[in-house]
Amino acid sequence: MNAHEMETLALWRAASPGAVLLDGFHAVKHALRFGAEIRVVLTTDRAAVRALADELAADVGGYIEETAREVSVPFLRELIPRGGPTGVVALARRPEAGPSCEPARTAPIVLLENPRNLGNVGAVVRLAAGFGVAAVLTTGDLDPWHPNVVRGSAGLHFATGVARVDPDALPTGPLFVLDPEGVDLRATEIPDDAILAFGTERHGVSAALRGRADRRVAIPMRPRVSSYNLATSVGMTLFRWSETSANAPT
Ligand SMILES: C[S@@+](CC[C@H](N)C(=O)[O-])C[C@H]1O[C@@H](n2cnc3c(N)ncnc32)[C@H](O)[C@@H]1O
């Protein structure tokens, strides 16, 4: 290892405690756009970063290009063995405070009950960011800031609130539980202060959460199809909210 790489490794290690790994140009771009505090950026190819910046991120691409430390492909592979193809990684400070979840919020909260699939949770965070959702809350032992969840969200964790919560201490607001046995989503108006709850991938919504529902809502399906994918269900539900809310993105 040469002196530049030793210095880079020391910087990376110093920046790691309490940090979120951003893997890929797009993750770094999104995180920067939504106010992440970036501690260190590495790239294997500054010219490629410049091309991506020119093409896709005139607003923050220059910052990425200027601050990135250039390292070799083997060095980066050693540091992040399963890193993405753009050869850009960064560490950002993980927010210490959870989302505020004010009762008078202008967009729903998405609640995932004990999700198991990291990619699903990342996809939900990405949807939540796109629709301007107040927060994505999870129950259970999965860390919603796990690097593979952040990879799935393309760095959009910084565009919404993301936190794990105690199922017995949910924010206030009408609880809409998504459940194939509920009433048709197309006939349901979703208020801005709703908590939209989705069950775990394998077993669906728990009896406890179902019992607390103010409304149970179903997404239409043909007979013999038992359910939709979790993230897909969140997407359709948020789309339905966006159809009637003045606060949804246009
Ligand atoms: C993969 S599904 C769970 C499937 C599980 N085997 C079950 O029987 O519910 C994950 C979650 O997505 C939501 N979901 C999936 N399909 C749905 C539908 N047609 N209507 C309402 N919610 C649905 C529910 O919240 C469900 O708990």
PDBQT file of the ligand as one rigid body, heavy atoms in Angstrom, charges set to zero:
ROOT
HETATM    1  C1  LIG A 301     -45.856  -9.793   0.661  1.00  0.00    +0.000 C 
HETATM    2  S1  LIG A 301     -47.216  -9.180   1.503  1.00  0.00    +0.000 S 
HETATM    3  C2  LIG A 301     -47.497 -10.407   2.743  1.00  0.00    +0.000 C 
HETATM    4  C3  LIG A 301     -48.017 -11.671   2.232  1.00  0.00    +0.000 C 
HETATM    5  C4  LIG A 301     -48.480 -12.598   3.308  1.00  0.00    +0.000 C 
HETATM    6  N1  LIG A 301     -48.194 -13.919   2.908  1.00  0.00    +0.000 N 
HETATM    7  C5  LIG A 301     -49.941 -12.400   3.596  1.00  0.00    +0.000 C 
HETATM    8  O1  LIG A 301     -50.631 -13.392   3.549  1.00  0.00    +0.000 OA
HETATM    9  O2  LIG A 301     -50.380 -11.290   3.882  1.00  0.00    +0.000 OA
HETATM   10  C6  LIG A 301     -46.598  -7.872   2.486  1.00  0.00    +0.000 C 
HETATM   11  C7  LIG A 301     -47.611  -6.837   2.831  1.00  0.00    +0.000 C 
HETATM   12  O3  LIG A 301     -47.989  -6.116   1.653  1.00  0.00    +0.000 OA
HETATM   13  C8  LIG A 301     -49.325  -5.670   1.785  1.00  0.00    +0.000 C 
HETATM   14  N2  LIG A 301     -50.123  -6.251   0.702  1.00  0.00    +0.000 N 
HETATM   15  C9  LIG A 301     -49.745  -7.122  -0.257  1.00  0.00    +0.000 A 
HETATM   16  N3  LIG A 301     -50.750  -7.373  -1.110  1.00  0.00    +0.000 NA
HETATM   17  C10 LIG A 301     -51.808  -6.645  -0.669  1.00  0.00    +0.000 A 
HETATM   18  C11 LIG A 301     -53.152  -6.441  -1.120  1.00  0.00    +0.000 A 
HETATM   19  N4  LIG A 301     -53.619  -7.046  -2.218  1.00  0.00    +0.000 N 
HETATM   20  N5  LIG A 301     -53.933  -5.600  -0.441  1.00  0.00    +0.000 NA
HETATM   21  C12 LIG A 301     -53.496  -4.965   0.655  1.00  0.00    +0.000 A 
HETATM   22  N6  LIG A 301     -52.236  -5.103   1.135  1.00  0.00    +0.000 NA
HETATM   23  C13 LIG A 301     -51.410  -5.924   0.477  1.00  0.00    +0.000 A 
HETATM   24  C14 LIG A 301     -49.829  -6.140   3.139  1.00  0.00    +0.000 C 
HETATM   25  O4  LIG A 301     -49.664  -5.125   4.086  1.00  0.00    +0.000 OA
HETATM   26  C15 LIG A 301     -48.915  -7.329   3.397  1.00  0.00    +0.000 C 
HETATM   27  O5  LIG A 301     -48.838  -7.616   4.768  1.00  0.00    +0.000 OA
ENDROOT
TORSDOF 0
